Amino acid sequence: MSLFEAAQMIEPFWKHRLNLMNNRILGTIFFQPSTRTRFSTEDAMVRLGGSVLSESNPLHSSSTAKGESLFDYLRTVSTYTDIIGLRHYDDEKVFSSLNGATVPVISCGWGDVTHPTQGILDLYTCYRAFGDFMGMKIMIATPDLSRARSGHSFAMGLAQMGAEIIYVGSSKNKMLPLVHDKLNEAGAKYEIYNDLSNAEIMELMSDCDACYLPGCSVPKDNPEDRAAFLDLIKPFYITLEGLETIKKKTGRKVGIMHSLPRNDVEFDHDIDNSEFQLYFQQMAFSVPIRMALIAAMVGVK
């Protein structure tokens, strides 16, 4: 909660330079493409008065292309920076190489199972939108729970805060055993439903405070898998009319959250300018919460 309180204090001032990180440098290393996570992490450091060294395509433009190990790469970047933001497609490789870093490392998404800074941002959005987590019920809906890393990190945080999680997925892409184990170890209150119809999903949603959509993690250069994902997602489609019906029936305003980027097949764009939209608010909160996180990790209070 102290992180959220710090972010809330920063919010009114984040577009003005806060000189808390003078002469400090953030190194960002992104082995996977990203717009929001990379820009908001770098923006957070700049807004804190620090500087950024950025590597957006290390497989081709760094010594990794010449065979340098991730361990050595992290040791090298640690020499030139005070904190590192790392996105990587292989969480096992990251965890076996982290000892190479001699400065704090922010996970900006590792493998298919963890994206903690997105999870913290999503928790902060709920904190700002709803306040108390106790009794809160959040739906996480995607046809691919095997790769929903932002949803899983969000769920781990919700579990710690005492909220209840309703997972909706498909039997073709079930949640990984590792995520089950983590949720159980955290004492999470969660249920999983697979292969529901749209009507059944909306009925479940009518008892929730928000619905979180982790989006599609299948890249466009994998058209076969991507087409399969987009076919499976059809029953998950959320309309503005559906949300308005829930509100009329139950009085509940279900907030729609999304880690972005979105696909047109996921939900009605008319939600953009409605009272149910939370995904643009998530994006707006991304810099102040990351400013608070960087300051805490570097040791500035």
Disulfide bonds with the S-S distance in Angstrom:
none
